[in-house]
Amino acid sequence: MFARQVAVGMSPEETRETVGTWRDAVAGGATLAVAWASALTLFETRWHRSALADLHKQPGGWAGVLVVVALSAVVHEMLHAGSWRLLGRLPRKAIAVQPTWQAMGLAARVVLPVSMRVYRAGLAMPCFLMGVLPILVGTITGNGLFLAWALFFSLECFSDLGSLYATRHLPATMLVMSHPSKLGCRQVSSAHDLP
Ligand SMILES: [Zn+2]
């Protein structure tokens, strides 16, 4: 209901796209806000201090912060690219890396058709491996710095969450590619026969 589905180009059957609206972006932001509030509250309840009180333990100070931020952006995009290639059994040329102002860096896109199931898994992989898992580890071990970084890494998943919300109504077997500039995806064809 929230996503806009339109036909572009000469052949609507092959060039439909599903792009997100502001509602999908808000849903992504709200998901992050709930995750942040829950994680910080759980940590404080369990360890009787704020996770943010551990920020001074950052190795390397501000230089260390910059290194982690830069590395996390690279790892985030590699997780997208690796997941799409591995799960979709795609060649190297299936992945394009392009500069993007939204992510303030580089963004990996899948430019050969994959099933919606594979597309979703590739979108969600950084969210899971750099967000959900480290948030749990930080909360369980009482490492506030680890939790704080996990929360930051989850922010980098904002547009991925928006895309997941925007495309949530699409069937898992639909063939899609990344949208070049917006939340959502391009629908390559109406085939429904991918595993
Ligand atoms: Zn991403």
Residues whose N, C-alpha, C, O or C-beta is under 5 A from the ligand:
A	BS01	ZN	E156 D160
